[in-house]
């Protein structure tokens, strides 16, 4: 079953965690936190965990665009950093 974030289904710009490429070995995701329109931690974590739960032993690459980095983006990155633990 393919993961669908219901929040992003209604507004594709909500979380800025987008699959931009996939082949038989890896999946590439792109994030630009400044463009994310929904800053609720639970939704961001739900979306990313949902996407990553479908990797099926594939490697993944995460392109993180930090253009226009500011304090709000720092807070979002703190959330994302917690995901890796």
N, C-alpha and C positions, 0 to 999 in steps of 0.2 A: 504494500500500500504506500502511496506517495504522500509525504507530509505536506499539508497545506496550512499555513498560518492564517487563521480566520481574520486576524486584524489586518494583515497585509493583503488579504483577498479583497477586503473592502477599500483599502488605501495602500497601494503598492509602495508608497514612500514612507510607510510607518517606521520600519526598523532598519532599513539600509543594510540588509544582509542578503545579498543576491548571488545566486549561482550563475556564473558567467561562462563557464566552460566545463565540460566533462568528457573524459574518454574512458577507456577500459581500465586504466590504472589510477586515475586521480580525478578529483573534482576541485574546481577553483571558485572561491567565493570572493566577493568584493564588498567592502564596507566603507562608507563615507559618513561618519557620525554626524557631521554638521548638517547633512541632508535628511537625517532621520526626523520624522515629524512626531513620532510617539516616543517619549522618553521614559515610559514606565518600565522599571527594572524587570518585573515579572514577565511582561510580554516579550521583552528582548531575550531573556534567558529561555523562555518557552520556545521562541522561534529558532534560536541557534541550536538548542538541544534537539529540537525536532528534526532539523536539517541534518545534524551530525549523527543522529540515531540511524540514519539510512545509508551510512557510508559503506556498509558491507565489506569491511577490510580494505577499502580503497584509501589511498593517501589523499590528503587534502591540503590545499594551499589557500591562505587567507591574505588577500591584498587589502591593506588598511590605509586608506587615504587620509592623511592628517592635515591637508590643506585647510587653512583658516582655523587651526587648532586654538582652542580657548579653554577656559575653566570648565564650561559645561561639557565639552568633549572629554576633558580629563575625567570628570565624574562618570561619564558613560564608559570610558576605557577601564576605570576601576571595576565597574560591573563586569565587563567582559573578562578582565583579568581573574576575577573570582571564579569564572566558569572553568578555567583550566585546572582548578584545584579539585 
